[in-house]
Amino acid sequence: MTESRSAPLTRGIGAYLDHLTVERGLAVNSLSAYRRDLARYEGFCLSRGITDTGDVLESDVADFLVALRTGDADHPSLAASSAGRAVVAVRGFHRFAVREGLAASDPGKGVRPPTPAKKLPKAITVTEVEAILDAAGAEGTPRALRDRALLEVLYATGARISEAVGLDVDDLDLESASVLLRGKGSKERLVPVGRLAVGAVEGYLVRGRPALVAAGSGGAALFVNHRGGRLTRQSAWTVLAGAVARSGVTAEVSPHTLRHSFATHLLDGGADVRVVQELLGHASVTTTQIYTLVTVERLREVYSLAHPRARS
């Protein structure tokens, strides 16, 4: 047995992995990730001459995080999410070491995993939205009228797909051009509906829905399938996918894309972020503020192309 294999640090890591396997019952893939991350950490510590868990300092754990992010001759630099996963493994090991009496203090406690960069929501252009809406209702059949109305409501209100298919006829007030949406935690919010969406829904209620519900027992659902029952989320996805395919739009589009586009286009038009927060049904404005990053990126793009000193 080599000296490194008999080091207290190595034995401690082995004990921690046994603990994760036997007592925590981690999945095979999770265990493999822990084993890989801790093997790299062990190698990092041994390269510094640290062989005992109790000798690790907070600065060593912090330097390990830096090494993960910068990489070296043997390892590529890791993204924030991957580096964060490794730091979580190291912090878990040191908590275990203190609990088991392998160390007097926890050097990982003060080292926080890096925060992954916020992913900007994907939004499509107004022109692309209009092309999809036109393609949805092009055939003029009862189903096409329903499809157009559904997508118009999704884009006009920023509704989640589950909120849209959960609508009943009575939730829509065409006279006041508003709709009652039920969001997460059954929280209700009243959202205005644009003139074009109102027109699409009126056309569907007069010329589309009666033909569809005739095949079933009717019911309260606003959007119904060809058997007269409530349209499902999966069916709504299919409606959108078909409209996108016929529209010629090449961007990847999901029902959530219409929600993202709703928020982004409002902010682009000058809407206050707190108003958009209310319309989306976000509990915190912090959740909504990610959409402001989209508009800032667009401003940067325009600035870099248009300002004479931006390109120098």
Stockholm file with secondary structure:
# STOCKHOLM 1.0

chainA/1-312         MTESRSAPLTRGIGAYLDHLTVERGLAVNSLSAYRRDLARYEGFCLSRGITDTGDVLESDVADFLVALRTGDADHPSLAASSAGRAVVAVRGFHRFAVREGLAASDPGKGVRPPTPAKKLPKAITVTEVEAILDAAGAEGTPRALRDRALLEVLYATGARISEAVGLDVDDLDLESASVLLRGKGSKERLVPVGRLAVGAVEGYLVRGRPALVAAGSGGAALFVNHRGGRLTRQSAWTVLAGAVARSGVTAEVSPHTLRHSFATHLLDGGADVRVVQELLGHASVTTTQIYTLVTVERLREVYSLAHPRARS
#=GR chainA/1-312 SS CCTGGGSHHHHHHHHHHHHHHHTSCCCHHHHHHHHHHHHHHHHHHHHTTCCSGGGCCHHHHHHHHHHHHHCCSSSCCCCHHHHHHHHHHHHHHHHHHHHTTSCSSCTTTTCCCCCCCCCCCCCCCHHHHHHHHHHHTTTCSHHHHHHHHHHHHHHHHCCCHHHHHTCBGGGEETTTTEEEEECGGGCEEEEECCHHHHHHHHHHHHHTHHHHHTTTTCCSBSSBCTTSSBCCHHHHHHHHHHHHHHHTCCSCCCHHHHHHHHHHHHHHTTCCHHHHHHHHTCSSHHHHTHHHHHHHHHHHHHHHHHCTTTTC
#=GC SS_cons         CCTGGGSHHHHHHHHHHHHHHHTSCCCHHHHHHHHHHHHHHHHHHHHTTCCSGGGCCHHHHHHHHHHHHHCCSSSCCCCHHHHHHHHHHHHHHHHHHHHTTSCSSCTTTTCCCCCCCCCCCCCCCHHHHHHHHHHHTTTCSHHHHHHHHHHHHHHHHCCCHHHHHTCBGGGEETTTTEEEEECGGGCEEEEECCHHHHHHHHHHHHHTHHHHHTTTTCCSBSSBCTTSSBCCHHHHHHHHHHHHHHHTCCSCCCHHHHHHHHHHHHHHTTCCHHHHHHHHTCSSHHHHTHHHHHHHHHHHHHHHHHCTTTTC
//
